[in-house]
């Protein structure tokens, strides 16, 4: 039997913020959960657990702009899904739709991630600076072009390509370190 998650105590203002957040982003939450699993009950459970996680951080979430809030919600739902899958020791299939043209060219339909690989990616994202993480998410997950990122970063498109190259090298170095630690165990 699944242990119930404790709902954090919230002030009336926080309760209203959670309600507003859910009303505004319910469609995004449902869409994201359904993309991760085809089982409706599991998608609903992921949404509920994600909402509890968002409640715990409602002050932070409330302070973000709408784009960052949407990204935060998507990442929370993904992390919740991965945590569920990790507890069940399942192999996770991550679909690549139009979100990542470069990766889709390399990996035709999907990439299979076992639990260790999934945890490595999650640790990598946590280990990266917020700027590096945002650049990778915008490029690979949001499908932003160099021109779009240049506007956001207030630089030239050529600079974005150079920044992206450096971020990928840092990410690769962190992944290698993670792999070396795992082998050393």
C-alpha positions in Angstrom: 0.0 0.0 0.0 1.3 3.4 -0.9 2.2 5.8 1.9 0.2 9.0 1.8 2.2 12.2 1.3 1.9 14.8 4.0 0.3 18.0 2.7 2.2 20.9 4.2 0.4 23.4 6.3 -0.4 26.5 4.3 -1.5 30.0 5.1 -4.7 31.4 3.5 -2.5 33.3 1.0 -0.5 30.2 0.1 -3.7 28.2 -0.3 -5.0 30.8 -2.7 -1.7 30.8 -4.6 -1.8 27.0 -4.9 -5.4 27.2 -6.1 -4.5 29.9 -8.7 -1.5 27.9 -9.8 -3.6 24.8 -10.3 -6.3 26.6 -12.1 -3.8 28.3 -14.4 -1.6 25.3 -15.1 -3.9 22.3 -14.8 -3.8 21.7 -18.5 0.0 21.8 -18.7 0.2 19.4 -15.7 -2.2 16.9 -17.2 -0.5 17.1 -20.6 2.9 16.6 -19.2 1.8 13.7 -17.0 0.0 12.0 -19.9 3.1 12.3 -22.1 5.1 10.4 -19.5 2.6 7.6 -18.9 -0.3 6.2 -20.8 -2.0 4.9 -17.6 -4.6 7.4 -16.6 -4.5 6.5 -12.9 -0.7 6.8 -12.8 -0.9 10.2 -14.6 -3.4 11.4 -11.9 -1.2 10.1 -9.1 1.8 11.9 -10.6 -0.2 15.1 -10.9 -1.3 14.9 -7.2 2.2 14.1 -5.9 3.5 17.0 -8.1 1.0 19.4 -6.7 2.0 18.4 -3.1 5.7 19.1 -4.1 4.6 22.4 -5.6 2.8 23.2 -2.3 6.0 22.7 -0.4 7.6 25.4 -2.6 4.7 27.7 -3.3 6.5 30.8 -2.1 9.3 30.2 -4.6 6.9 29.2 -7.4 4.7 32.3 -6.8 7.7 34.5 -7.2 8.6 33.3 -10.7 7.4 34.7 -14.0 4.9 32.6 -16.0 7.6 31.0 -18.2 9.7 30.0 -15.3 6.6 28.8 -13.5 5.6 26.6 -16.4 9.2 25.2 -16.6 9.2 24.6 -12.9 5.9 22.7 -13.0 7.1 20.5 -16.0 10.4 19.7 -14.2 8.5 18.9 -11.0 6.1 16.5 -12.8 9.0 14.8 -14.6 10.9 14.4 -11.4 7.9 13.0 -9.7 7.4 10.5 -12.5 11.0 9.5 -12.4 10.8 9.0 -8.6 7.8 6.8 -9.1 9.5 4.8 -11.8 12.7 4.5 -9.7 10.7 3.1 -6.7 9.3 0.5 -9.0 12.6 -0.1 -10.7 11.2 0.4 -14.2 13.0 1.2 -17.4 11.8 4.6 -18.6 11.0 5.5 -22.2 11.5 9.1 -23.0 9.8 10.2 -26.2 11.4 12.8 -28.4 8.7 14.7 -30.3 9.4 18.0 -32.0 11.0 19.3 -28.8 14.5 18.3 -29.8 15.3 18.2 -33.5 19.0 17.5 -32.9 18.5 14.6 -30.6 15.6 13.2 -32.7 18.0 13.0 -35.7 20.4 10.9 -33.6 17.8 8.8 -31.7 15.0 7.9 -34.0 11.9 7.2 -31.9 12.9 7.1 -28.3 15.8 6.6 -25.9 15.6 4.0 -23.2 17.0 5.1 -19.9 17.5 2.7 -17.1 17.2 4.0 -13.5 21.0 4.7 -13.1 21.0 6.7 -16.4 17.9 8.6 -15.4 19.4 9.5 -12.0 22.6 10.6 -13.7 20.7 13.0 -15.8 18.7 14.3 -12.8 21.9 14.7 -10.9 23.5 16.5 -13.8 20.7 18.9 -14.1 20.9 19.6 -10.3 24.7 20.0 -10.5 24.6 22.5 -13.3 24.3 26.2 -12.6 20.8 27.7 -13.1 22.0 29.5 -16.2 23.5 26.4 -17.7 20.4 24.4 -16.9 18.2 27.1 -18.4 20.2 27.1 -21.6 20.1 23.3 -22.0 16.4 23.2 -21.3 15.6 26.0 -23.7 17.7 24.5 -26.5 16.8 20.8 -26.1 13.4 20.7 -24.3 11.8 24.0 -25.4 13.3 23.9 -28.9 14.4 27.5 -28.8 16.5 28.7 -31.7 19.8 30.5 -31.2 18.1 33.8 -32.1 15.4 33.3 -29.4 18.0 32.4 -26.8 20.1 35.4 -27.9 17.2 37.7 -27.2 16.7 36.1 -23.7 20.4 36.2 -22.9 20.9 39.7 -24.5 23.7 38.6 -26.8 24.3 37.7 -30.4 23.2 34.3 -31.9 26.9 33.4 -32.5 27.5 33.9 -28.8 24.7 31.6 -27.9 26.3 28.8 -30.0 29.6 29.4 -28.2 27.9 29.4 -24.8 25.9 26.3 -25.7 29.2 24.6 -26.7 30.8 25.4 -23.3 27.7 24.3 -21.4 27.6 21.0 -23.2 31.3 20.5 -22.4 30.6 21.2 -18.7 27.7 18.8 -18.7 29.8 16.1 -20.4 32.5 16.6 -17.8 30.0 16.2 -15.0 28.5 13.1 -16.6 32.0 11.6 -16.9 32.7 12.3 -13.2 29.3 10.7 -12.3 30.2 7.6 -14.4 33.6 7.4 -12.8 32.1 7.6 -9.3 29.6 4.9 -10.3 32.3 2.6 -11.6 34.4 3.2 -8.5 31.7 1.9 -6.2 
